[in-house]
């Protein structure tokens, strides 16, 4: 997959079902802003995913998304 296509996919504003709830949407945006402020690296993000029990799920989702493109 070419890099321009990956960037285009990543730049889309994506709202999940959870984010339909205003409180959840606000919380997600707060978390995103905190991660941006601390300039999180990939290793730390992987650790966070592990701690919240989402590491395998994220790997699966990313793999499926790349195969579909």
C-alpha positions in Angstrom: 0.0 0.0 0.0 1.4 3.4 -0.9 2.1 5.9 1.8 -0.3 8.6 0.4 -3.2 6.1 0.7 -2.3 5.3 4.3 -2.1 8.9 5.3 -5.5 9.6 3.7 -7.1 6.7 5.6 -5.5 7.9 8.9 -6.6 11.5 8.5 -10.3 10.7 8.2 -12.4 11.8 11.2 -13.7 8.5 12.6 -16.5 8.3 15.1 -17.1 5.0 16.9 -20.4 3.8 18.3 -19.1 4.6 21.8 -18.4 8.2 20.8 -22.1 8.7 20.0 -22.4 9.4 23.8 -21.3 12.9 24.5 -19.5 12.0 27.7 -17.6 9.2 26.0 -16.8 11.5 23.1 -15.4 14.2 25.4 -13.3 11.6 27.3 -11.8 10.2 24.1 -10.9 13.7 23.0 -9.3 14.4 26.4 -7.2 11.2 26.2 -6.1 12.0 22.6 -5.0 15.5 23.6 -3.1 14.2 26.6 -1.3 11.6 24.4 -0.4 14.4 21.9 0.8 16.7 24.6 3.2 14.1 26.0 4.3 13.2 22.5 3.7 9.5 23.1 5.9 7.0 21.4 4.9 3.7 19.8 6.4 1.6 22.6 4.4 3.5 25.3 1.2 3.3 23.2 1.7 -0.5 22.9 2.1 -0.6 26.7 -1.1 1.3 27.2 -3.0 -1.0 24.9 -1.6 -3.9 26.8 -2.7 -2.4 30.2 -6.2 -1.9 29.0 -6.4 -5.3 27.5 -6.6 -4.2 23.9 -3.2 -5.1 22.4 -4.4 -8.3 20.6 -7.6 -6.6 19.4 -5.7 -3.7 18.0 -3.3 -5.9 16.2 -6.2 -7.9 14.7 -8.0 -4.7 13.6 -4.9 -3.2 12.1 -4.1 -6.4 10.2 -7.7 -6.6 8.8 -7.7 -3.0 7.8 -4.4 -3.4 5.9 -5.7 -6.5 4.1 -8.9 -4.8 3.1 -7.1 -1.9 1.4 
